[in-house]
Amino acid sequence: EFLVKSYFRSFKVPCLITRGNNVHGPHQFPEKLIPKFTNQLLNGMKLTLHGDGSNTRIFLHVKDVANAFDT
């Protein structure tokens, strides 16, 4: 991120910086939240929750993120 910012500041190269947190979609690693919960539910297992379960997250599908890049 700092390298991209330095190129922008030095050479005025157009850039886009993203932070791909909470993105889900095909080929996601099985230890990530959505595939992990899906596998646990499909196998009749209890869901693994940390804390009291009150934390929330908003997820974006990988296609939506890719479409945002295509601007």
Contacts in CASP RR format, 6 or more apart in sequence:
PFRMAT RR
TARGET T0000
AUTHOR 0000-0000-0000
METHOD contacts of the structure
MODEL  1
EFLVKSYFRSFKVPCLITRGNNVHGPHQFPEKLIPKFTNQLLNGMKLTLH
GDGSNTRIFLHVKDVANAFDT
1 17 0 8 1.000
4 15 0 8 1.000
4 17 0 8 1.000
5 15 0 8 1.000
5 17 0 8 1.000
7 13 0 8 1.000
7 15 0 8 1.000
8 14 0 8 1.000
8 15 0 8 1.000
16 69 0 8 1.000
18 65 0 8 1.000
18 68 0 8 1.000
18 69 0 8 1.000
20 65 0 8 1.000
22 57 0 8 1.000
22 58 0 8 1.000
22 59 0 8 1.000
22 60 0 8 1.000
23 59 0 8 1.000
23 60 0 8 1.000
23 61 0 8 1.000
23 62 0 8 1.000
23 65 0 8 1.000
24 32 0 8 1.000
24 33 0 8 1.000
24 34 0 8 1.000
24 35 0 8 1.000
24 59 0 8 1.000
24 60 0 8 1.000
24 61 0 8 1.000
24 62 0 8 1.000
25 34 0 8 1.000
25 61 0 8 1.000
25 62 0 8 1.000
25 63 0 8 1.000
26 62 0 8 1.000
28 34 0 8 1.000
28 35 0 8 1.000
29 35 0 8 1.000
30 36 0 8 1.000
30 39 0 8 1.000
33 57 0 8 1.000
34 59 0 8 1.000
36 48 0 8 1.000
37 47 0 8 1.000
39 45 0 8 1.000
40 46 0 8 1.000
40 47 0 8 1.000
40 48 0 8 1.000
41 47 0 8 1.000
END
